[in-house]
Every structure is written in structure tokens, then in C-alpha cells.
Amino acid sequence: CVGEQECASAETVYIDLSSLSGPPEALAPPPTPLGASDPSVLVLPIAAHVDELTGAPPAWLPPGSQCLGAIDVLRFFERARTTSIGGAAGLEVLRASGVIVVVARIENFVFDIGAAASSSTAPELESRTKVVVKGRRVVFEQQVVDPLHERVLAWGNVTCVCVDVA
């Protein structure tokens, strides 16, 4: 990329889960869970309703099992970002003032299918978000955590930018 031009790139690793007899080894070591007692961390409960999960259950789970999917994680990340800036009302206040917030980059996104599948019976998960403001950029360090075992199932950093539309 040169100058002000925006570029998009991604590294994707695919695993054929149908050929595995058990959870795959994690592709990256999970981070330490963001502290639920840290006042700078927004903690939101996630009620993972079976009928809204999009993940295909891995072969090592019993037939009929449901599993968290990457799309679910990204949806939970989006809900946490919206909540952290005041929800729909906060977004409307920004829009009315001539500013919109857009996702500019998702970095270091990892979804640990093995950990997610082993937590598939967890009645509730948590979305944990830490926000760092850097001028017109807002960086969200985000995780989906199984709070019962303090295990991080997915994590990533989402950078949003505030854009003047007036």
C-alpha cells in the first residue's frame, strides 16, 4: 500500500474438522483472559442460545450438538463495541453530530474451535472488551470467555475510526 490508500489483507488457516477425532491443537496460544474485575474492561454476559449458533459441530461431538462459530463470535464482538460507546443511542448521538464509526481493521482474530466445542455446554459465556482511544481511532481488545473455566475461546483486536460525514 502506498500513501493514504487503504489495503486489506488476511491470513486464513482452514482445518478439515470432519477428519479429526478430537479437538485440534490451538493455532496460537490463548491470551490471559481480560480481568473481569478490571474497571477498564467491559464485561457483557452472552446467552448462547442453541438455535442461533452458526458453528457446524465437529465430528467428535455427539450427534445433534451445537457449536459456537466464528460468525457468532464476530456478532458478539460487534454487540460489545456498540454497548461500549453507549449502544444504539450513543451511535445516534454521534451520527447526529456528523460522525459515524466504521470498522477499519480486524487484527489477530483467533477462534479456538477446540476450546469452543469443549465449552459448548456452557450455559453462559462472556464478552470482555478493553477500549483504547488513539485520536480518531478506537482500538477494541476483545475476547469471548468461558467464565466458569476462565478460558478464552476467541480473541482479536478491532480498530474503528470516527469519520466526519458532514
CORDA-V705818 format. One record per residue. N is the residue number from 1. RES is the residue in one small letter. SS is DSSP state (helix for helix, strand for strand, loop for the rest). OMEGA is omega in radians with two decimals (none if undefined). Layout:
n->{N;N}
res->{RES;RES}
ss->{SS;SS}
omega->{OMEGA;OMEGA}
This chain:
n->{1;2;3;4;5;6;7;8;9;10;11;12;13;14;15;16;17;18;19;20;21;22;23;24;25;26;27;28;29;30;31;32;33;34;35;36;37;38;39;40;41;42;43;44;45;46;47;48;49;50;51;52;53;54;55;56;57;58;59;60;61;62;63;64;65;66;67;68;69;70;71;72;73;74;75;76;77;78;79;80;81;82;83;84;85;86;87;88;89;90;91;92;93;94;95;96;97;98;99;100;101;102;103;104;105;106;107;108;109;110;111;112;113;114;115;116;117;118;119;120;121;122;123;124;125;126;127;128;129;130;131;132;133;134;135;136;137;138;139;140;141;142;143;144;145;146;147;148;149;150;151;152;153;154;155;156;157;158;159;160;161;162;163;164;165;166}
res->{c;v;g;e;q;e;c;a;s;a;e;t;v;y;i;d;l;s;s;l;s;g;p;p;e;a;l;a;p;p;p;t;p;l;g;a;s;d;p;s;v;l;v;l;p;i;a;a;h;v;d;e;l;t;g;a;p;p;a;w;l;p;p;g;s;q;c;l;g;a;i;d;v;l;r;f;f;e;r;a;r;t;t;s;i;g;g;a;a;g;l;e;v;l;r;a;s;g;v;i;v;v;v;a;r;i;e;n;f;v;f;d;i;g;a;a;a;s;s;s;t;a;p;e;l;e;s;r;t;k;v;v;v;k;g;r;r;v;v;f;e;q;q;v;v;d;p;l;h;e;r;v;l;a;w;g;n;v;t;c;v;c;v;d;v;a}
ss->{loop;loop;loop;loop;loop;loop;loop;loop;loop;loop;loop;loop;loop;loop;loop;loop;helix;helix;helix;loop;loop;loop;loop;loop;loop;loop;loop;loop;loop;loop;loop;loop;loop;loop;loop;loop;loop;loop;loop;loop;strand;strand;strand;strand;strand;strand;loop;loop;loop;helix;helix;helix;loop;loop;strand;loop;loop;loop;loop;loop;loop;loop;loop;loop;loop;loop;strand;loop;loop;helix;helix;helix;helix;helix;helix;helix;helix;helix;helix;helix;helix;helix;helix;helix;loop;loop;helix;helix;helix;helix;helix;helix;helix;helix;helix;helix;loop;loop;strand;strand;strand;strand;strand;strand;strand;strand;strand;strand;strand;strand;strand;loop;helix;helix;helix;helix;helix;helix;loop;loop;loop;loop;loop;loop;strand;strand;strand;strand;strand;strand;strand;strand;strand;strand;loop;loop;strand;strand;strand;strand;strand;strand;strand;strand;strand;strand;loop;loop;loop;loop;strand;strand;strand;strand;strand;strand;strand;strand;strand;strand;strand;strand;strand;strand;loop;loop}
omega->{-3.10;3.04;-3.06;-3.09;3.08;3.14;3.09;3.07;3.13;3.01;-3.09;3.08;3.14;3.09;3.08;-3.07;-3.12;-3.12;-3.10;3.09;3.13;-3.12;3.10;3.02;3.11;3.13;3.11;3.12;-3.13;3.08;3.00;3.12;3.02;-3.06;3.14;-3.14;3.12;-3.10;3.12;-3.13;3.06;3.13;3.11;3.05;3.09;3.01;-3.10;-3.13;-3.06;-3.06;3.12;3.12;-3.06;-3.09;3.05;-3.12;3.10;-3.07;-3.08;3.06;3.12;3.11;-3.14;3.13;3.05;-3.07;3.03;3.11;-3.13;3.11;3.10;-3.13;3.14;3.08;3.11;3.08;-3.10;3.12;-3.13;3.10;3.14;3.13;-3.07;3.10;3.04;3.11;-3.12;3.14;3.11;3.09;3.14;3.10;3.11;-3.12;3.14;3.11;3.09;-3.13;2.99;3.13;-3.13;3.06;-3.14;-3.03;2.96;-3.09;3.03;3.12;3.10;3.05;-3.10;-3.07;3.13;3.12;3.14;-3.14;3.14;3.08;-3.04;3.13;3.12;-3.10;-3.12;3.06;3.07;2.95;3.13;-3.04;3.03;-3.04;3.04;3.14;3.12;-3.09;3.13;3.08;3.07;-3.14;3.12;2.99;-2.97;3.11;2.88;-2.98;2.93;-3.02;3.13;-3.12;-3.07;-3.11;3.12;-3.12;-3.14;3.14;3.11;3.10;3.14;3.10;3.06;3.07;3.08;-3.05;3.04;3.13;-3.13;none}
